[in-house]
């Protein structure tokens, strides 16, 4: 996976469109897992976790869950702590968000 994966082009438009896997190995299963966890629907989480486990194994699911949790934690902790973002960071967040189909956020605060 390592070297071969590094040469693939990643397509972030999958975040906005919900179609495909973004050019990432098992990307569709990873996206379905993230969507299910964020939606907080136990049946969907179970189904997505099982599909992902069949694709990448238990250790891979644990890694995916840890990455998902850290993204949620870090962003929310920084926002909750009132960490100020500089104008350039807000601008970059807005540009990425707009590219993914999201509206700009006041002061760069995460959704």
C-alpha positions in Angstrom: 0.0 0.0 0.0 2.7 2.5 1.0 4.6 3.4 -2.3 1.7 2.7 -4.6 -0.7 4.8 -2.5 1.8 7.7 -2.4 1.6 8.0 -6.2 -2.2 8.2 -6.4 -4.0 11.5 -6.9 -6.4 12.3 -4.1 -9.7 13.8 -5.0 -11.2 15.9 -2.2 -14.3 16.7 -4.1 -15.7 13.4 -2.7 -16.4 15.3 0.5 -18.8 17.6 -1.2 -20.3 15.2 -3.7 -20.4 12.0 -1.6 -19.5 10.0 -4.7 -16.5 7.7 -5.0 -13.7 7.0 -2.7 -11.5 10.1 -3.3 -8.7 8.0 -4.9 -7.9 6.5 -1.6 -7.7 2.7 -1.1 -10.9 1.6 0.6 -11.9 5.3 0.5 -15.6 4.6 0.0 -15.7 2.3 3.1 -13.8 4.9 5.1 -16.2 7.7 4.1 -19.2 5.6 4.9 -17.7 4.9 8.4 -17.1 8.6 9.0 -20.6 9.6 7.8 -22.2 6.9 10.0 -20.3 8.0 13.1 -21.0 11.7 12.6 -24.7 10.9 12.0 -24.8 8.9 15.3 -27.1 6.2 14.0 -26.1 3.0 15.8 -27.3 0.6 13.0 -25.4 2.6 10.4 -22.3 2.7 12.5 -22.4 -1.0 13.0 -22.9 -1.7 9.3 -20.2 0.7 8.2 -17.8 -0.6 10.8 -18.3 -4.2 9.7 -17.8 -3.2 6.1 -14.6 -1.4 6.9 -13.4 -4.2 9.1 -13.8 -6.6 6.2 -11.8 -4.2 4.0 -9.0 -3.2 6.3 -9.2 -5.4 9.4 -9.7 -4.6 13.1 -6.5 -2.7 13.5 -7.4 -0.5 10.5 -10.8 0.3 12.0 -9.2 1.2 15.3 -6.8 3.6 13.4 -9.7 5.1 11.4 -11.7 5.6 14.5 -8.8 7.2 16.3 -8.1 9.6 13.4 -11.8 10.6 13.3 -11.9 11.1 17.0 -8.8 13.3 17.0 -10.1 15.5 14.2 -13.3 16.1 16.2 -11.4 16.6 19.5 -8.7 18.9 18.3 -11.0 21.3 16.3 -13.6 21.5 19.0 -11.1 21.8 21.9 -9.4 24.7 20.1 -12.7 26.4 19.4 -13.9 25.9 22.9 -10.7 27.2 24.4 -11.2 30.4 22.3 -7.9 30.0 20.5 -7.9 32.9 18.0 -7.2 32.2 14.4 -5.2 34.6 12.3 -6.8 36.0 9.2 -4.7 33.8 6.9 -5.9 30.6 8.6 -9.5 31.7 8.5 -9.1 32.5 4.8 -7.6 29.1 4.1 -10.3 27.3 6.0 -13.0 29.2 4.1 -11.3 28.4 0.7 -11.2 24.7 1.6 -14.7 24.8 2.9 -16.0 26.5 -0.2 -14.2 24.0 -2.4 -16.0 21.3 -0.5 -19.4 23.0 -0.8 -19.6 24.5 2.7 -20.4 28.1 3.6 -17.8 30.2 5.3 -17.8 30.0 9.1 -17.7 33.1 11.4 -14.2 33.6 12.7 -13.2 30.2 11.2 -15.1 28.2 13.9 -15.6 24.6 13.0 -19.1 23.3 12.4 
